[in-house]
Amino acid sequence: VPNGTDGLTVKIISSNASCEAKFDGADYPATGPNVPAGYTLAIKKEGPRAFEMVQKLRGKALYTSLFSVSEDGKILTETDSENSAGERVKIIYDRSE
């Protein structure tokens, strides 16, 4: 969800977490009943239609996600990496139907 002109409010449904962050790459604390102390998100733009989000626990990167939107705005691609395992997952959301 947009948060002003330079940030997002991120909701992580799996952990019932919420975080208001700016696109400056700084760590912002996540809140919620199941969120461990020291859990943060950092986001930064990666071009006009993409951004990177890093989920951290006490400063250590856990997951890195890249979100990009197609030029026509119909396809959102999410590429996730678990930092410790090095495994990557790609999810494609299609709004064209």
C-alpha positions in Angstrom: 0.0 0.0 0.0 1.5 3.4 -0.9 2.6 5.5 2.1 3.1 9.0 0.8 5.1 9.6 -2.4 8.3 7.9 -1.1 7.2 4.8 0.9 5.0 1.8 1.5 3.0 0.3 4.2 3.9 -3.4 4.0 1.6 -6.1 5.4 3.0 -9.6 5.9 -0.1 -11.8 6.3 1.8 -14.9 7.3 3.2 -13.3 10.4 0.4 -10.7 11.0 3.0 -8.0 10.6 2.9 -4.4 9.4 5.6 -1.9 8.6 5.7 1.6 7.3 8.9 2.1 5.3 10.5 4.6 3.0 12.4 3.8 -0.2 15.7 4.8 1.3 17.1 1.3 2.2 17.0 2.1 5.9 15.7 -0.5 8.4 12.2 0.2 9.7 10.6 -1.8 12.5 7.8 -4.2 11.8 5.0 -4.5 14.4 2.3 -7.1 15.2 1.4 -9.7 17.8 3.6 -12.4 16.3 6.6 -10.2 15.3 9.9 -11.0 17.1 11.9 -8.1 18.6 14.4 -6.7 16.1 12.4 -7.6 13.0 12.8 -4.9 10.3 12.1 -4.2 6.7 14.3 -2.2 4.3 13.0 -1.1 0.8 14.6 0.7 -2.0 13.7 1.4 -5.6 15.2 -0.6 -8.4 14.1 1.4 -11.3 10.8 3.1 -12.2 8.6 0.0 -11.8 10.5 -2.2 -9.3 11.7 -2.3 -5.7 13.7 -4.5 -3.4 12.6 -5.5 0.1 14.9 -7.1 2.7 13.4 -8.7 5.8 15.9 -8.7 8.7 16.0 -10.0 12.2 18.4 -8.1 14.5 20.3 -6.8 11.5 20.7 -10.2 9.8 19.1 -10.5 6.3 16.6 -13.3 6.2 14.7 -12.8 2.9 15.3 -10.6 -0.1 12.4 -9.9 -2.4 12.3 -8.1 -5.7 8.9 -6.8 -6.9 8.5 -5.5 -10.5 5.5 -4.4 -12.5 5.1 -4.9 -16.2 5.0 -1.7 -18.4 1.2 -2.2 -18.9 0.6 -2.6 -15.1 -1.0 -6.0 -15.5 1.7 -8.3 -14.3 3.5 -8.2 -10.9 6.5 -10.4 -10.6 7.9 -11.3 -7.1 11.3 -13.0 -6.9 12.2 -14.2 -3.3 15.4 -15.5 -2.0 16.0 -17.0 1.4 19.4 -15.5 2.3 20.7 -18.5 4.3 19.7 -21.2 1.8 20.2 -19.3 -1.4 17.0 -20.8 -2.9 14.9 -18.6 -5.1 11.1 -18.5 -5.7 9.4 -16.6 -8.5 5.7 -15.7 -8.2 3.8 -14.1 -11.0 0.5 -12.3 -10.4 -1.6 -11.6 -13.6 -4.4 -8.9 -13.6 -5.1 -9.2 -17.3 -8.2 -11.3 -17.0 
